Amino acid sequence: MKIWNQEIECLERDELSQLQLERLQSTLNRAYKNVPFYHNCLGEACMDPSAVRSLDDLSRLPLTSREDLGKNYPYGLFAVPLRDIVRIHTATGTGSSPTVSGYTNNDLAMWTEMVARSLTAAGVSADDIIQVCFDPGLANWARDFKRGAEAIQASVIPMTQLEIPKQVMVMKDYKTSALVTTPSYARQLVREMTRMGINPNSLSLRRALLLGESLSEKARAGLEAALPVQIQTAYGLSEVPGPGIAYECRERQGLHLNEDHFIAEIIDPESTDPLAAGESGELVLTTLTAKAFPLIRFRTGDRAILSAERCPCKRSFARLYPIQGRADQLVVIRGIKLHPQLIHTIMSRLCQGKIPAYIGFVGHLEDLDLLEIWMRLDEACFSDEIKVLEHLVHEVRRELEQSLGIPARVRLVEPGTMEDYSDRLGQIIDERSNG
């Protein structure tokens, strides 16, 4: 079943550019008229929407940051009345306020189309049984993949909060043929199969679509050998919001950006100057079809290279080559983006403004990404009563887990323990290997 015109993925560049320009002008007009933030930003830049007459003019418009999303919490960036919003998503922000995005019915239909493209490009069809496994923090993405799988008439096992052994049991007994998950969750499944004595070759699994985290070619090869399956990747953002922004085809030569729904730019993260095709920089996205939550030149913080060369698969959509690492301070843990400011906000609230020296670490524990916070024992901040200290540790851990949807550890350490990190206090150190 086709739910979109697949020929649009193979449009000539001039036709695609014209479609993008028409949709960009419509988006700018809607944002300028209905979103005070964009009305003010464009006004201050002396850029009335009518001044945008070509795609080259886009680089003259102001950039949108995650901080801007937080400042307009909760509904300040919505371009339609609340009565037209049928779904509201929340993602972690850079501070005390989360980012809130909304969908109209039309937006949901567009996102279902993009997710269906991702699945189809990965070789998934109506003959497949798809199992969706994400950590709780990506429950929204799981819902989108359920809709996308149903749109191509595949059988789908929606995400449920099952222990890893139960997920493996479902995969075996239900004859799952396609897996949608994150790389770290896939590694957990492999580890559990080994523990349970299950030979992956005995499963019906044939392919996997992994997203939410970076995946090196070495890590991909290891997972393909362990499962064994063919692995494709995809790219998404919780703020835009959704998992179907770009997808990998069977050629595996970059991720095709859904250019009928987005315009991508690559900028220098320091100067914010536009970079030429083929240069490495920060990915910036502008939505073209989002009715409820349009974003103009949104700084993703992700490093990438953009190429407009036609893929051997015949698709003309530009391809993204994601680069491991980020252009900002965000750290991705099991698909969830964490900004150090969020930890600072939690500390400030629980410690009544007397914030102790602290540092965060992200590492692996049996293939599972783990966040650990060290807090320095400081007489100015802490009581010497052990019950009070234990309560503080519990509260910080609980707040982090509720805010992020992932497990965290909190440790109280002596001042000397943190001497080696004196220049990185308040930051998050990613100790995970890229392999």
C-alpha positions as CSV (number, residue, x, y, z in Angstrom):
1,M,0.0,0.0,0.0
2,K,1.4,3.4,-1.0
3,I,0.4,6.3,1.2
4,W,2.5,8.8,-0.7
5,N,3.7,9.6,-4.2
6,Q,7.1,7.8,-4.2
7,E,8.0,9.6,-7.4
8,I,8.6,12.8,-5.3
9,E,11.7,11.1,-3.8
10,C,13.2,11.1,-7.3
11,L,12.3,14.6,-8.5
12,E,14.8,16.6,-10.5
13,R,16.6,19.1,-8.4
14,D,15.0,22.2,-10.1
15,E,11.5,20.8,-9.5
16,L,12.3,20.0,-5.9
17,S,13.8,23.4,-5.3
18,Q,10.7,25.1,-6.6
19,L,8.5,22.9,-4.4
20,Q,10.7,23.8,-1.4
21,L,10.5,27.6,-2.2
22,E,6.7,27.5,-2.4
23,R,6.4,25.7,0.9
24,L,9.0,27.9,2.5
25,Q,7.2,31.0,1.6
26,S,4.0,29.6,3.0
27,T,5.7,28.6,6.2
28,L,7.3,32.0,6.7
29,N,4.0,33.8,6.1
30,R,2.2,31.5,8.6
31,A,4.9,31.9,11.2
32,Y,5.2,35.7,10.8
33,K,1.4,36.1,11.1
34,N,0.7,33.6,13.9
35,V,3.9,33.3,16.0
36,P,5.0,36.4,17.9
37,F,8.5,35.1,18.4
38,Y,9.0,34.8,14.6
39,H,7.2,38.1,13.9
40,N,9.6,39.9,16.2
41,C,12.7,38.0,14.9
42,L,12.0,38.6,11.3
43,G,11.0,42.2,12.0
44,E,14.3,42.9,13.9
45,A,16.2,41.4,10.9
46,C,14.3,43.6,8.5
47,M,13.2,40.4,6.7
48,D,9.6,40.5,5.8
49,P,8.5,37.1,4.4
50,S,8.0,38.7,1.0
51,A,11.7,39.4,0.8
52,V,12.5,35.7,0.6
53,R,12.4,35.1,-3.2
54,S,14.8,32.3,-3.5
55,L,16.2,29.5,-1.3
56,D,19.5,31.4,-1.1
57,D,17.6,34.1,0.9
58,L,17.0,31.6,3.7
59,S,20.5,32.1,5.1
60,R,19.7,35.8,5.8
61,L,17.0,34.8,8.3
62,P,17.6,34.5,12.1
63,L,18.5,31.2,13.7
64,T,16.3,29.4,16.2
65,S,17.9,27.7,19.3
66,R,16.8,25.3,21.9
67,E,17.0,28.2,24.4
68,D,14.3,30.0,22.2
69,L,12.1,26.9,22.6
70,G,12.4,27.0,26.3
71,K,11.7,30.7,26.6
72,N,8.4,30.3,24.7
73,Y,7.2,27.4,26.9
74,P,4.6,26.0,26.6
75,Y,2.7,27.1,23.6
76,G,4.4,30.3,22.4
77,L,5.7,28.8,19.2
78,F,2.4,27.2,18.1
79,A,1.1,28.7,14.8
80,V,-2.5,27.3,15.1
81,P,-5.1,27.6,17.9
82,L,-5.0,25.0,20.6
83,R,-8.4,23.6,19.4
84,D,-6.5,22.5,16.2
85,I,-3.8,20.6,18.2
86,V,-4.5,16.9,18.4
87,R,-1.2,15.8,20.0
88,I,1.3,17.5,22.3
89,H,4.8,16.3,22.8
90,T,7.3,17.2,25.5
91,A,11.1,16.9,25.4
92,T,13.9,17.8,27.8
93,G,15.0,21.4,27.4
94,T,18.2,23.2,28.2
95,G,16.9,24.4,31.6
96,S,14.0,24.4,33.8
97,S,11.4,24.5,31.0
98,P,11.0,21.5,28.7
99,T,10.3,22.0,25.0
100,V,6.7,21.5,23.9
101,S,5.7,20.8,20.3
102,G,2.3,20.1,18.8
103,Y,0.7,18.3,15.9
104,T,-2.4,18.9,13.9
105,N,-4.1,16.0,12.2
106,N,-2.3,17.0,9.0
107,D,1.0,17.1,10.8
108,L,0.4,13.5,12.0
109,A,-0.4,12.4,8.5
110,M,2.8,14.0,7.2
111,W,4.9,12.3,9.9
112,T,3.3,8.9,9.3
113,E,4.4,9.4,5.7
114,M,8.0,10.1,6.6
115,V,8.2,7.2,9.0
116,A,6.7,4.9,6.4
117,R,9.4,6.1,3.9
118,S,12.1,5.2,6.5
119,L,10.7,1.7,6.9
120,T,10.2,1.1,3.1
121,A,13.7,2.4,2.3
122,A,15.1,-0.2,4.9
123,G,13.3,-3.0,3.0
124,V,10.4,-3.4,5.4
125,S,7.1,-4.4,3.7
126,A,3.6,-5.6,4.4
127,D,5.0,-9.1,4.8
128,D,7.0,-8.1,7.9
129,I,6.3,-8.4,11.6
130,I,7.8,-5.3,13.2
131,Q,8.8,-5.2,16.9
132,V,9.3,-1.7,18.3
133,C,11.6,-1.4,21.4
134,F,12.6,1.9,22.9
135,D,13.4,3.2,26.4
136,P,10.5,5.1,27.9
137,G,12.0,8.5,27.0
138,L,11.4,7.7,23.3
139,A,7.7,6.6,23.7
140,N,6.6,9.3,21.2
141,W,8.9,7.8,18.6
142,A,7.5,4.4,19.3
143,R,4.0,5.7,18.6
144,D,5.1,7.2,15.3
145,F,6.7,3.9,14.2
146,K,3.5,2.1,15.1
147,R,1.6,4.4,12.8
148,G,4.2,4.2,10.0
149,A,4.2,0.4,10.2
150,E,0.4,0.2,10.0
151,A,0.5,2.6,7.0
152,I,2.5,0.1,5.0
153,Q,0.2,-2.7,6.2
154,A,3.0,-4.5,8.1
155,S,2.1,-6.3,11.3
156,V,3.4,-4.4,14.3
157,I,4.2,-5.3,17.9
158,P,3.9,-1.8,19.6
159,M,6.3,-0.8,22.3
160,T,5.5,-2.2,25.7
161,Q,7.5,-1.8,28.9
162,L,8.8,-5.4,29.1
163,E,12.0,-6.6,30.6
164,I,14.7,-7.5,28.1
165,P,14.2,-11.3,28.5
166,K,10.5,-10.8,27.7
167,Q,11.4,-8.8,24.6
168,V,13.7,-11.6,23.4
169,M,10.9,-14.1,24.1
170,V,8.4,-12.0,22.0
171,M,10.9,-11.7,19.2
172,K,11.3,-15.5,19.1
173,D,7.7,-16.6,19.7
174,Y,6.0,-13.9,17.5
175,K,8.5,-14.5,14.7
176,T,9.6,-10.8,14.5
177,S,11.3,-10.1,11.1
178,A,12.1,-6.4,11.5
179,L,13.3,-4.6,14.6
180,V,13.1,-0.9,15.3
181,T,15.2,0.3,18.3
182,T,18.3,2.2,19.4
183,P,21.8,0.8,19.0
184,S,22.3,0.5,22.7
185,Y,19.0,-1.4,23.1
186,A,20.0,-3.7,20.3
187,R,23.2,-4.5,22.1
188,Q,21.2,-5.4,25.2
189,L,19.1,-7.8,23.2
190,V,22.2,-9.5,21.8
191,R,23.7,-9.8,25.3
192,E,20.4,-11.3,26.6
193,M,20.2,-13.8,23.7
194,T,23.7,-15.0,24.7
195,R,22.7,-15.4,28.3
196,M,19.5,-17.3,27.4
197,G,21.4,-19.6,25.0
198,I,19.3,-18.5,22.0
199,N,21.1,-18.7,18.6
200,P,20.1,-15.5,16.7
201,N,20.2,-17.6,13.5
202,S,17.2,-19.5,14.8
203,L,15.1,-16.3,14.8
204,S,13.0,-14.9,11.9
205,L,14.7,-11.5,12.2
206,R,16.0,-10.3,8.9
207,R,16.6,-6.5,9.2
208,A,16.8,-3.8,11.8
209,L,16.3,0.0,11.7
210,L,18.4,1.7,14.4
211,L,18.1,5.3,15.4
212,G,18.3,7.7,18.3
213,E,22.1,7.4,18.8
214,S,25.2,7.6,16.6
215,L,26.3,4.3,15.1
216,S,29.8,3.8,13.8
217,E,30.5,1.4,10.9
218,K,32.5,-0.8,13.3
219,A,29.5,-1.0,15.7
220,R,27.1,-1.6,12.8
221,A,29.3,-4.5,11.6
222,G,29.4,-6.0,15.1
223,L,25.7,-5.9,15.5
224,E,25.1,-7.3,12.0
225,A,27.4,-10.2,12.7
226,A,25.8,-10.9,16.1
227,L,22.1,-10.8,15.2
228,P,22.7,-11.4,12.1
229,V,20.6,-8.8,10.2
230,Q,20.9,-6.0,7.7
231,I,20.9,-2.7,9.5
232,Q,19.7,0.6,8.3
233,T,19.7,3.8,10.2
234,A,17.5,6.9,10.4
235,Y,17.7,10.4,11.9
236,G,15.2,12.3,14.0
237,L,14.8,15.0,16.6
238,S,12.4,15.2,19.6
239,E,12.1,19.0,19.1
240,V,11.0,19.0,15.4
241,P,9.4,16.5,16.5
242,G,9.9,13.0,15.3
243,P,12.1,10.2,14.1
244,G,11.6,10.4,10.3
245,I,13.6,13.4,9.2
246,A,16.2,11.4,7.2
247,Y,16.5,7.8,6.4
248,E,19.1,5.4,5.0
249,C,18.3,3.4,1.8
250,R,19.7,0.0,1.0
251,E,22.8,1.6,-0.7
252,R,23.8,2.9,2.8
253,Q,25.6,6.0,1.3
254,G,24.2,8.6,3.7
255,L,20.7,9.4,5.0
256,H,18.1,10.8,2.6
257,L,16.6,14.0,4.0
258,N,12.9,14.3,3.4
259,E,13.4,17.5,1.4
260,D,9.8,18.0,0.6
261,H,9.3,18.5,4.3
262,F,12.6,20.1,5.4
263,I,15.4,22.4,4.1
264,A,18.8,21.6,5.5
265,E,21.8,23.9,5.9
266,I,25.3,23.3,7.3
267,I,26.8,26.2,9.2
268,D,29.9,26.9,11.1
269,P,28.9,26.4,14.7
270,E,31.1,29.3,15.9
271,S,30.5,32.0,13.3
272,T,27.1,30.6,12.1
273,D,28.2,31.3,8.5
274,P,26.8,29.0,5.9
275,L,29.2,26.3,4.7
276,A,29.4,24.8,1.2
277,A,28.2,21.3,0.3
278,G,30.6,18.7,1.4
279,E,31.9,20.7,4.4
280,S,31.5,19.5,7.9
281,G,29.5,21.7,10.3
282,E,26.3,22.0,12.4
283,L,23.0,20.9,10.8
284,V,20.3,23.5,10.7
285,L,16.7,22.6,9.7
286,T,13.7,24.5,8.5
287,T,10.3,22.8,8.4
288,L,8.2,23.2,5.3
289,T,5.0,21.3,6.0
290,A,4.5,21.6,9.8
291,K,1.3,23.5,10.5
292,A,1.2,23.5,14.3
293,F,4.9,23.9,15.1
294,P,6.9,25.5,12.3
295,L,10.6,26.0,13.0
296,I,12.8,28.4,11.0
297,R,16.5,27.6,10.8
298,F,16.6,25.5,13.9
299,R,20.1,24.7,15.2
300,T,20.1,20.9,15.8
301,G,23.6,20.8,17.4
302,D,24.3,17.7,15.4
303,R,27.4,17.7,13.2
304,A,26.9,16.5,9.6
305,I,28.0,16.8,6.0
306,L,25.3,17.5,3.3
307,S,25.5,16.2,-0.3
308,A,23.1,16.9,-3.1
309,E,24.5,14.3,-5.5
310,R,21.9,11.7,-6.7
311,C,22.1,8.4,-4.9
312,P,22.6,5.1,-6.8
313,C,19.1,4.2,-5.6
314,K,17.8,7.0,-7.9
315,R,16.4,9.1,-5.1
316,S,17.3,12.8,-5.6
317,F,16.8,13.8,-1.9
318,A,20.0,15.3,-0.5
319,R,21.9,13.0,1.8
320,L,23.2,13.7,5.3
321,Y,26.4,12.1,6.5
322,P,26.1,12.3,10.3
323,I,29.3,12.9,12.3
324,Q,29.7,11.5,15.7
325,G,30.0,14.3,18.2
326,R,28.0,17.5,18.6
327,A,28.5,21.2,18.1
328,D,26.9,22.0,21.5
329,Q,27.0,20.7,25.1
330,L,24.2,18.2,24.7
331,V,24.9,14.6,25.3
332,V,22.7,11.8,23.9
333,I,21.8,9.0,26.2
334,R,19.7,6.2,24.8
335,G,18.3,8.6,22.3
336,I,17.5,11.3,24.9
337,K,19.3,14.6,24.7
338,L,20.7,16.0,28.0
339,H,22.0,19.5,28.5
340,P,24.2,20.2,31.6
341,Q,21.9,23.1,32.4
342,L,19.1,20.6,33.3
343,I,21.3,19.1,36.0
344,H,22.2,22.6,37.3
345,T,18.5,23.4,37.5
346,I,17.7,20.2,39.5
347,M,20.6,20.8,41.8
348,S,19.6,24.4,42.4
349,R,16.1,23.4,43.4
350,L,16.9,20.5,45.6
351,C,19.9,22.2,47.3
352,Q,18.0,25.4,47.9
353,G,20.3,27.4,45.7
354,K,23.5,26.3,47.4
355,I,24.7,24.2,44.5
356,P,27.5,21.8,45.3
357,A,30.4,21.2,43.0
358,Y,29.4,18.3,40.6
359,I,30.3,16.6,37.4
360,G,28.5,14.1,35.2
361,F,29.8,11.1,33.4
362,V,28.1,9.0,30.7
363,G,29.5,5.5,30.2
364,H,28.6,1.9,29.5
365,L,27.5,-0.8,32.0
366,E,27.0,-4.1,30.2
367,D,26.2,-2.4,26.9
368,L,23.8,-0.1,28.7
369,D,24.3,3.7,28.6
370,L,24.5,5.1,32.2
371,L,24.5,8.6,33.6
372,E,26.4,9.0,36.8
373,I,26.6,12.3,38.8
374,W,29.4,13.0,41.3
375,M,28.5,15.6,44.0
376,R,31.3,16.9,46.2
377,L,30.8,16.8,49.9
378,D,30.9,20.4,51.0
379,E,30.1,21.6,54.5
380,A,28.5,24.7,53.1
381,C,25.9,22.7,51.3
382,F,25.5,19.4,53.1
383,S,24.4,18.3,56.6
384,D,26.6,15.7,58.2
385,E,23.6,13.6,59.1
386,I,23.7,10.4,56.9
387,K,19.9,10.3,56.5
388,V,19.8,13.8,55.1
389,L,22.6,13.0,52.7
390,E,20.9,9.8,51.6
391,H,17.7,11.6,51.0
392,L,19.4,14.2,48.9
393,V,21.0,11.6,46.7
394,H,17.7,9.8,46.3
395,E,15.9,13.0,45.3
396,V,18.5,14.1,42.8
397,R,18.4,10.6,41.2
398,R,14.6,10.6,41.2
399,E,14.4,14.0,39.5
400,L,17.0,13.0,36.9
401,E,15.2,9.8,36.0
402,Q,11.8,11.5,35.9
403,S,13.1,14.4,33.7
404,L,15.0,12.1,31.3
405,G,13.2,8.8,31.4
406,I,16.5,6.9,31.9
407,P,18.3,5.5,35.0
408,A,20.9,7.6,36.7
409,R,23.3,7.1,39.6
410,V,24.3,9.8,42.1
411,R,27.4,9.6,44.3
412,L,28.7,11.8,47.1
413,V,32.5,12.1,46.8
414,E,35.3,13.6,48.9
415,P,36.7,16.9,47.6
416,G,40.0,15.3,46.6
417,T,38.2,12.8,44.3
418,M,37.3,15.7,41.9
419,E,40.6,17.4,41.8
420,D,41.4,16.0,38.3
421,Y,38.2,17.5,37.0
422,S,38.4,21.0,38.5
423,D,38.3,22.6,35.1
424,R,35.2,20.7,34.0
425,L,32.9,21.0,37.0
426,G,29.2,21.4,36.0
427,Q,29.9,19.6,32.7
428,I,29.0,16.2,31.4
429,I,31.9,14.0,30.2
430,D,31.1,11.3,27.6
431,E,33.3,8.3,28.3
432,R,31.7,6.0,25.8
433,S,33.8,4.5,23.0
434,N,32.6,5.4,19.5
435,G,33.4,1.8,18.5
